[in-house]
Amino acid sequence: MSTQAEATKNDVISPPVARRDEEKVCFAGVGPADWDAKMPRQSNDSSEKLLDPPVAIPDPYGWLRDDTRENKEILDYLRAENEYSQSMTTHLKGLQDSLYDEFLSSIQETDYTTPRSREGFWYYTRTFKGESYSAYCRAPKTSDTFSINWDGTKESPIMPGEEVYLNVNELAKDKSYCSVGRVKPSPSQTYIAYAVDFSGDEKYEMHVRNLETGEDVALTEVASDDLLEVDGLLWGKDDDTLYYMTMDEFHRPYRLYQRKDWKSDAPTDTLLKEELDDLFWCSSYKSLDGKYIFFDTASKETSEVWYLSTEDESSVTEMKCVAKRRNKVLYEVEHGDDSWYVWTNVDGSPNMKLMSSPATADSAANWELVVDANGTPLFDGSLAKSLDSVTVLNTHVVIEGREGGIPRVWVYSKETKKMKMLSFDEDAYDVGMLAHFEADTKSIAVSYDSLVTPPSSIEISLDDDSQRTVLKTKAVPGYDKGSYGCDRMEVLSRDGETKVPISVVYSNETMEKVKAGERVPVHLYGYGSYGACMEADFDTTRLPLIKRGMIYVIAHIRGGGEMGRQWYEEPNGAKYLCKKNTFNDFVDVAKFLVDTWTTPEMLSCEGRSAGGLLIGASINQAPELFKCAILGVPFVDVAVTMTDSTIPLTSGEWVEWGNPNEEKYHQYMMEYSPMNNVQKGKTYPACWLTGGLNDPRVAYWEPAKMTATLRHANPDNENPICMKLDLSAGHFSASDRYKYFRELAYDYSF
């Protein structure tokens, strides 16, 4: 951890001082006089009362917002922040280099992913030592199984007949950023359609490549030379038809198009569906059996799915609805056996139930619970277990979900109507399905790992799950599993009832010190939003911390989905007017760690995005508990951002956090929004904030404003407040894997 005193020895420059505009405010409630009436202040179906008259929220650093990302004063300020952070950490250069070298030494730089079967080929990706990006490969499939006889060199093929059909290193040449989104082989396997982002703003160009000739075409708007920007892409029944999603001006996917004759000079585009309600986020996918194209539109609480038969795509362009949207009813759909398989919370169940019906339009009245041979529902939506996804194969249905806070996979036989949960030796682990492209299969492949077990790909027979074959185990050079330990524990929250799970990983040597009564460094990580789960998985980048005697703790706090949807939803989860449970749980875990293993002088914490909100709120609540805090692309200006629907993606978030324009939510949000609750006269931990100039999810001005606010509130704070802003990246940091490791080494050295 970089202290102010240590850094001063190196003649650091003074921190930049952002000017404060004390007159600048943001109004919550009804639109102010100059508000664009076309921009909503609340959702269309909200019955909550808007604040009237509107309430002013101080926004003295609001001038840092520039939607164009071109304002010279702002860019100069951001560069000055980077220079200050660089000067404050110059003395850590040796540690950064050591961490970087250790990150690289714990991975196999020349490697490959597990091959997966698809229409006569095995598809996989490769990485090569010294090259920053993946190469997409395939090889002819000559049997239903494969064996790898590879000598470990970059020159040798993984499988006979290997073909590199998309080398991202070539796409990224002379680019500061390159992220490939979806890569979809055509039905004949002659073409691939792929999407690529060269700026980090998540605006993807759509390309089609002929795998026989190598010709690569960037698709354009119809009757225009403008590049086509897409969010998602699919092939239809044959190679002549493509489907793609586009985004609105606020970066929300909302339209699904069908493009016919894409190879011709005069292709035709047909708008199949659009979603005009900006609370809803849209996506598209094809059923595993290839029979349907789906358009899924969903808010955080309500969803609706439309479909088009690929058999009819040449003559029919009108999509039909699986079930009309109903307020606070979520559902998802797959197809198989001329039936819809639907997982839904209909009738207010706390978790998703598994249902089915004939594959017809407006089918909700026909949904029935899927039952086993005894007539017992497989998933009834109760608190016992949660359901996350369903894969429909020809003979079985594979279900992923959670039970006891642990990820689970169940296999249901259509013939015997029996369901069995796959079991593994360790008590706590992470498991999930690998990609499956064929419904006609006798086995599935899962990825399995734990806090101390590197990931393995395991093929499991559908008829006899004791028949298992390890297809590939991730190589971790120098790793000795026997030197490490892990635990799953529970911490009692301040309400005296809720038990918050934590996952703990450490070196055995460090735990022996703890048992002898010694206090040791602890790093606490959390997220706690959107029902997302932070799994007890294996991560090589933790090893340098653990080897240095640190205990690494993941707090599975409310707001996540680790214990089912009830861990996320009201009234006892952490959404809307119970969001503070997220921060209280995290602080309670930190207090437990201080009471048992560490001290505030040796406790650090970390979170990214909504996890950055978690860290900001937690250090405001208990700054004395932490010595160091990492806030990655942090969502910290919650109240101001959520009042303003001109900021991309804001209105869709009203059904996650609540709307501060409304009386019901305003005061509650103001009580936890990190920017509005920085305490004066307190010693804050050293803070390392990061951001990306092109980030469309959490705008760069959020970490910039928080950095300035922390410094202004406590100008004599003994611990440094630093921000590092990547001027060429977006929300997901560097796309270059080596640059990513460099950035992470920077973070961890702090």
C-alpha positions, 0 to 999 in steps of 0.5 A, spaced: 500 500 500 502 506 497 503 511 503 503 519 503 510 519 506 513 513 502 511 517 496 513 524 498 520 521 498 520 521 491 518 528 490 511 527 487 507 532 484 501 535 488 494 532 486 490 536 481 485 540 484 478 540 480 475 547 480 468 547 484 462 550 481 458 551 488 452 554 484 451 547 479 446 543 481 442 537 479 434 537 480 430 531 482 423 530 481 419 534 475 423 536 470 426 543 471 424 549 466 429 547 461 428 540 461 427 536 454 420 534 455 421 528 451 426 525 456 422 521 461 423 523 469 420 516 471 417 510 467 411 510 463 408 505 468 410 508 474 404 511 479 409 514 484 409 521 485 414 525 483 418 531 487 414 537 486 417 542 486 424 539 484 429 538 489 436 540 488 442 536 489 449 539 489 453 537 483 459 542 484 464 537 479 458 536 474 462 540 469 467 534 468 461 531 464 463 531 457 458 526 452 463 528 446 469 526 450 473 532 447 473 538 452 480 540 452 480 542 459 477 536 462 482 531 458 487 536 461 485 534 468 484 527 467 491 527 464 493 531 470 490 525 475 494 520 471 500 524 472 499 524 479 497 517 480 504 515 476 508 520 481 505 517 487 506 510 485 513 511 482 516 507 488 512 501 487 515 500 480 519 494 482 513 491 486 509 492 479 514 488 475 514 483 480 506 482 480 506 482 473 511 477 472 508 472 477 501 473 473 505 471 467 508 465 470 502 462 473 499 461 466 500 457 460 501 463 455 501 458 449 494 454 450 487 452 448 480 452 450 476 445 450 474 443 443 467 443 442 463 439 436 459 443 431 456 441 424 462 436 422 468 441 426 471 441 433 471 449 434 476 452 439 481 458 441 488 458 442 493 463 445 500 464 443 506 467 448 507 474 446 501 475 442 495 479 446 489 476 443 486 469 441 486 466 435 479 462 433 480 455 430 477 449 428 479 442 425 475 437 422 471 432 426 472 425 424 469 421 430 465 423 436 471 423 441 478 427 441 484 426 444 490 431 444 497 430 442 500 437 442 507 438 444 506 445 447 509 449 441 505 455 438 507 452 431 504 445 432 496 444 431 492 442 437 488 437 432 490 435 425 487 439 420 487 445 424 485 452 421 485 459 424 479 462 421 480 469 425 486 471 428 484 477 433 491 479 433 491 481 426 485 485 427 488 489 433 494 491 429 495 498 430 489 499 434 489 501 442 483 497 443 480 491 440 474 486 443 471 481 439 464 480 441 460 474 438 463 469 432 458 465 429 459 460 424 454 460 418 449 453 417 454 451 412 460 452 416 463 456 410 462 463 413 463 466 420 459 473 422 463 476 427 462 483 431 468 487 433 469 493 437 475 498 436 474 503 442 471 500 448 465 504 447 461 497 446 459 499 439 461 493 434 462 493 427 459 487 423 463 483 419 462 476 415 468 472 412 468 467 407 472 461 410 474 458 404 477 464 400 479 469 406 475 474 404 472 479 409 467 484 408 465 489 413 457 490 412 454 497 411 447 500 412 443 498 406 444 504 401 449 507 405 457 506 406 456 507 413 458 501 417 453 497 420 453 498 428 450 492 432 449 489 439 448 482 437 448 477 430 445 470 428 445 466 422 438 464 419 436 457 417 441 458 411 447 462 409 443 467 405 440 470 412 442 474 417 439 477 424 442 483 428 440 487 433 442 495 433 442 500 439 438 506 440 442 513 442 442 511 449 446 505 447 440 500 449 439 494 444 432 495 442 431 493 434 432 486 431 433 486 423 433 481 418 438 481 412 436 477 406 441 477 400 447 480 404 452 478 399 449 482 394 450 489 392 442 490 394 441 487 400 434 488 404 433 489 411 426 488 415 425 490 422 422 485 425 421 487 432 423 494 436 422 495 444 421 503 445 420 502 452 427 504 455 426 500 461 427 494 457 433 491 454 433 487 448 437 481 446 436 475 440 438 468 440 437 462 436 434 455 439 439 450 440 435 445 435 435 451 430 428 452 429 426 459 432 429 466 432 427 469 439 427 476 441 427 477 448 425 484 451 426 485 459 427 490 464 429 487 471 422 485 473 418 484 467 420 480 460 417 478 454 419 473 448 417 473 441 419 468 436 420 467 428 420 460 425 426 459 421 422 454 416 418 460 415 423 466 415 423 466 407 416 468 407 414 471 414 417 477 417 411 477 423 414 475 429 409 472 434 409 472 442 410 466 447 406 470 452 404 477 453 408 481 458 405 482 465 408 486 470 413 483 475 413 477 471 419 474 468 420 468 463 425 465 459 424 460 453 427 454 450 424 450 444 424 442 444 420 437 442 415 442 439 414 445 446 416 451 450 420 450 456 419 456 460 423 458 467 419 463 470 417 467 477 409 467 474 404 467 480 410 471 485 414 465 486 421 467 490 425 463 485 424 461 478 419 455 476 420 450 470 414 449 466 412 447 459 407 448 454 405 446 446 410 451 442 404 456 440 403 463 441 400 466 447 401 460 451 401 462 458 395 459 459 397 452 457 404 453 462 404 447 466 410 445 471 415 440 469 414 434 473 418 427 475 415 420 474 412 421 481 409 427 479 413 432 483 415 438 480 422 439 478 423 446 480 417 449 483 419 456 484 420 455 492 426 457 496 429 450 496 433 451 490 433 456 484 433 456 477 438 460 472 438 457 465 435 451 461 439 447 455 434 442 451 437 436 448 434 431 444 433 426 450 435 430 456 434 437 459 440 440 463 438 445 468 443 450 472 441 453 478 443 454 485 442 450 492 445 451 499 449 457 495 453 453 491 452 452 483 449 446 481 447 442 475 441 437 474 440 432 468 433 430 467 431 424 462 425 425 458 424 418 457 425 416 465 422 423 467 428 422 473 432 428 475 439 427 478 444 433 481 451 432 479 455 431 485 463 433 486 468 431 491 469 438 494 464 442 498 464 449 495 465 449 488 464 453 481 460 449 476 457 450 469 455 448 462 460 449 457 458 451 450 453 446 447 452 447 439 448 440 438 442 438 441 443 431 439 448 428 444 449 423 449 454 427 453 455 434 456 461 438 458 462 442 464 467 446 467 469 445 474 473 449 479 474 451 486 478 456 490 484 451 490 482 447 484 484 449 477 479 449 472 477 442 468 473 441 463 469 434 464 465 430 459 459 427 463 455 421 460 447 423 460 445 416 461 450 415 467 453 421 470 459 416 473 462 416 466 466 422 466 472 424 462 477 430 464 477 433 457 482 438 459 485 441 466 488 448 466 495 448 467 498 453 472 505 452 472 508 452 479 502 451 483 501 446 489 494 445 491 497 442 497 500 448 499 493 452 500 486 451 503 479 454 503 473 455 507 466 457 506 463 460 512 458 465 515 458 471 518 452 474 522 449 480 519 447 486 524 440 484 524 441 478 528 438 473 523 441 474 516 447 469 515 452 472 510 456 467 506 464 468 505 469 464 501 476 464 504 482 462 500 489 462 503 496 459 504 496 454 509 503 457 512 498 464 513 493 460 516 498 457 521 500 464 523 493 465 524 492 459 529 498 461 533 494 468 534 498 472 529 494 478 525 495 477 518 493 482 511 486 480 508 483 483 502 476 483 502 472 483 495 464 484 493 459 486 488 452 485 491 447 487 485 443 485 480 442 478 483 449 477 480 453 471 483 460 472 485 463 464 485 468 461 489 472 460 483 479 459 481 483 465 479 491 465 478 491 473 479 490 472 487 496 467 487 501 473 488 497 476 494 496 469 497 503 468 497 505 474 500 501 472 506 494 475 505 488 471 506 483 473 500 475 473 502 469 474 497 463 476 501 457 473 498 453 479 500 445 481 499 444 484 492 447 478 489 444 471 487 448 466 491 442 464 496 437 465 490 433 471 488 430 472 495 437 474 496 436 480 491 429 481 491 425 485 496 423 485 502 429 481 505 434 482 499 438 488 497 434 492 492 430 498 492 428 500 499 433 495 502 439 496 498 443 498 504 443 491 506 448 490 501 453 495 504 451 493 511 453 486 510 459 488 507 461 492 513 459 487 518 464 482 514 469 487 515 468 487 522 468 480 523 475 479 519 478 485 524 475 481 530 478 474 528 484 475 523 486 482 521 486 489 523 484 495 520 491 497 518 492 490 514 485 490 511 484 492 504 477 492 500 475 492 492 469 492 488 468 494 480 462 497 477 456 496 482 461 493 486 465 500 486 458 503 489 459 498 494 466 500 496 464 507 496 458 506 501 462 502 505 468 506 506 463 512 507 460 508 513 466 505 516 472 509 514 476 507 520 475 499 518 480 499 512 487 501 510 486 501 502 480 501 497 480 499 490 474 502 486 474 499 479 470 503 474 465 505 480 458 507 480 458 512 485 454 518 483 448 514 484 443 520 486 445 525 480 446 519 475 439 516 476 435 523 476 438 524 469 435 519 463 439 523 458 445 519 461 445 512 457 442 506 460 440 510 466 432 509 465 433 502 465 436 502 472 430 505 475 427 498 476 434 496 480 435 502 484 429 506 484 428 513 481 430 519 485 426 523 482 420 520 486 418 521 493 418 514 495 426 513 493 429 520 493 431 520 501 433 513 501 438 513 495 441 520 498 442 516 504 447 511 501 449 515 494 457 515 495 458 522 492 453 525 497 455 521 503 463 523 504 464 524 511 468 530 513 474 530 519 475 523 518 481 519 516 479 515 509 483 509 507 488 510 501 483 510 495 485 507 488 479 509 483 479 507 475 475 508 469 475 508 462 474 514 457 469 510 453 465 507 458 458 507 456 456 503 463 459 507 468 461 514 465 468 516 466 466 522 470 464 518 476 470 516 478 473 523 477 468 526 481 469 522 487 476 523 487 475 530 487 470 529 492 474 525 497 480 530 497 476 536 498 472 533 504 479 531 507 484 535 504 489 533 510 488 525 509 494 522 511 492 516 505 493 518 498 487 518 493 489 517 486 485 515 480 488 512 473 483 513 467 485 509 461 484 514 455 483 508 450 478 503 454 471 502 456 468 499 462 472 492 461 479 495 462 484 493 457 482 488 451 490 486 451 491 481 456 498 483 457 496 490 458 490 487 463 495 484 467 500 490 467 493 494 469 492 489 475 499 489 477 498 497 478 492 496 482 494 490 486 501 494 488 497 500 491 
